[in-house]
Amino acid sequence: MGGPRTKLTERLLGPQNRHLWFWIFVGPFVLGLTLFTYVPLAWSVYLSFFDAHNTVSPTDFVGFGNYTAMLGDDAFTDSLVTFLVFTAFIVPATYVLSLALALMVNRLRWAQAFFRSVFFLPVACSYVVAALIWKMSIFNGVRFGLANTVLDWFGADQIAWLSTTEPPWYWLVIVTVRLWLQTGFYMVLFLAGLQRIPPRLYEAAAVDGARPGWQVFRHITFPQLRATSVAVVLLLVINAFQAFDEFYNLLSDSRGYPPYARPPLVYLYYTALGQGQNLGLGSAGAVILALIIAVVTVVQARWFGLGRKED
């Protein structure tokens, strides 16, 4: 009587309740993670198989109809193209800039902690706040914006940065704000990788006559950063898929969002929470996006040999 319950309690609490404090500290976090992450994720998958207009408790089952409709929607495929363009800009730019900063900071003999903190500080800034600063102060489309003021000094014409599509100057605004926000984080990752390189490798290279600079970086530093580089590229691609705040706050206004530069999350936001409030279609798009992220991550990991033992 009460045997299974007693055995389960013993397994959870351990002998003499040794695990009790573990559950006291971890339990609230696990409960919050379940209620606010896993349950909404599961419910989103559930909604994707129903016609869920203006409701989170639908009854009209449509199977894979939402998925076929989403994949056949030109606006959704265009949002994926926007992501590819954004990735093509932001991934190599962030990689090169963060690696360059890490190399410079790592070579400092004094005040290294100060400069590391200075470059990392923008990471703590809100994406919304940074986007509004870029939009209203730096790249304002009137003569009072900082960028147009500088252009005026050189006698150049003013530019409506966020509304000009030929050429698409809005990409400069979007990419630079994301660069400013995230470069410091990846710089710290590269710094950690640089500080793990054994000094004896550089000493051996000096004995063999390797010239400091590009030769040492190419044959010693860069190969030793392989694992860090793989992690950085994976994180950059995943974060590019999740881009929302900077796009929405830079390009939207009282008239809504323009038809260009609409990444997947912005498109899904208007699909699920816009005038139609088609939660089923939006959930299907979210599942498709999650699957794309998973597939891209696995392909990248296999391509870079993540987790594979080095010879």
BELURLIN-V416871 format. One line per field, one symbol per residue. ss: DSSP state (H for helix, E for strand, - for the rest). phi: phi as a letter, one per 30 degrees, with the letter a starting at -180 (. if undefined). A space follows every 50 residues. Layout:
ss: ???
phi: ???
//
This chain:
ss: --HHHHHHHHHHH-HHH--HHHHHHHHHHHHHHHHHHHHHHHHHHHH--E --E-------E---HHHHHHH--HHHHHHHHHHHHHHHHHHHHHHHHHHH HHHHHHH----HHHHHHHHHHHHH--HHHHHHHHHHHH-------HHHHH HHH-----------E--E-HHHHHHHHHHHHHHHHHHHHHHHHHH---HH HHHHHHH------HHHHHHHHHHH-HHHHHHHHHHHHHHHH---HHHHHH H-E--E-------HHHHHHHHHH----EHHHHHHHHHHHHHHHHHHHHHH HHHH-------
phi: .idedddddddddidhhdcddeddddeedddddddcbdddddddddddcb dcdhacbdbcdbicdddddddcdddddddddedddddddddddddddddd ddddddddcbhdddddddddeedddddddddddddccdcddbdddddddd ddecidddbdecbdcbddddddddddddeddcdddddddddddddcdded ddddddddjdddjdddddcbddddcedddddddddddddddcdbeddddd cdbddjcddchcdeddddddddcdddhddddddddddddddddddddddd ddddididddd
//
